[in-house]
């Protein structure tokens, strides 16, 4: 009788371990993560709307606040640094960097910019060292972010406080450039 109880106990513990392992593996094996859905929606460095008609493309954005719009862009720092900019301004914007698994690794708001405009450069640690040696004049006013995430997603959210800002928000995202530094 003792051997039977021992076998049942070992079986239950083994089953529990297997179930927990499966739960931890689900995020890495699913095809419905943000990276996979953005990959299906477009190429690297392509700005993809994350709210409105494309809201189901980017699972990083939760349905909710109708005053915010969002767009996402996949990047690979192995191609070089990433420059993200738009010439338009809104009352508030925020930017977050996510790794391939969707975990937030960095975030900032328009308050980090001296001018309040979105002009951000994302670099790997080695690229940052090289950039400090020879700063291009056109990047002097940019906000520099050092990222240990070589492949990731940049998510830009913008506040649209009322209907009168809709046109400005449309231009903000239409002219949002997400491009590798060459």
C-alpha positions, 0 to 999 in steps of 0.5 A, spaced: 500 500 500 505 504 501 508 503 494 502 505 491 501 511 495 508 513 493 507 512 486 501 516 486 504 522 489 510 521 485 505 521 479 502 527 481 508 531 483 511 530 476 504 532 473 504 538 476 511 540 474 509 538 467 503 543 467 507 549 470 513 548 465 507 548 459 504 554 462 511 558 462 513 555 455 506 558 452 508 565 451 515 563 447 511 558 443 505 562 441 504 565 434 499 571 437 505 575 440 506 582 438 512 580 434 509 575 430 503 579 429 507 585 427 511 581 422 505 578 419 503 585 418 509 588 415 516 589 414 522 591 419 521 599 420 514 599 418 510 603 422 503 599 423 497 603 427 496 599 433 489 603 435 483 603 430 482 598 424 489 595 426 488 594 433 488 587 433 495 587 430 498 589 436 497 586 443 501 590 447 495 596 446 489 594 451 483 597 448 480 602 453 482 609 453 479 613 446 483 619 447 490 615 445 492 613 439 498 608 438 503 605 432 508 600 433 514 599 429 519 593 429 527 594 429 533 590 429 539 594 432 544 589 428 542 593 422 544 599 425 541 604 430 534 606 430 531 613 429 524 615 430 521 622 429 516 626 426 515 633 425 509 634 428 507 635 436 501 633 440 499 635 447 502 628 450 506 622 447 509 617 450 514 611 447 516 604 450 521 599 447 519 592 448 523 586 447 521 580 442 517 577 448 513 583 449 516 585 455 517 593 456 525 594 457 524 602 456 519 608 456 519 615 456 514 621 455 515 628 451 517 631 457 524 627 456 525 631 449 528 638 450 523 641 444 517 636 446 517 633 439 519 626 438 526 625 435 529 619 438 535 615 437 535 607 439 542 604 439 546 598 442 551 599 447 557 599 442 553 603 437 552 608 443 560 608 444 561 609 436 556 615 436 559 619 442 565 619 438 562 622 432 556 625 433 552 627 427 550 635 427 542 633 425 542 628 431 544 633 436 537 635 439 535 627 439 534 623 445 539 617 445 536 611 448 541 605 450 538 598 449 540 592 450 534 589 446 537 588 439 530 586 436 524 589 439 518 593 438 517 601 439 510 603 441 508 610 440 502 613 444 499 619 443 494 623 446 488 626 442 484 630 447 478 632 443 476 631 436 479 638 433 486 634 434 484 628 430 487 631 424 494 633 427 494 626 430 493 623 423 499 627 421 503 625 427 502 618 425 502 618 418 509 622 418 512 618 423 519 615 421 522 609 423 528 608 420 535 605 421 541 609 422 545 608 416 
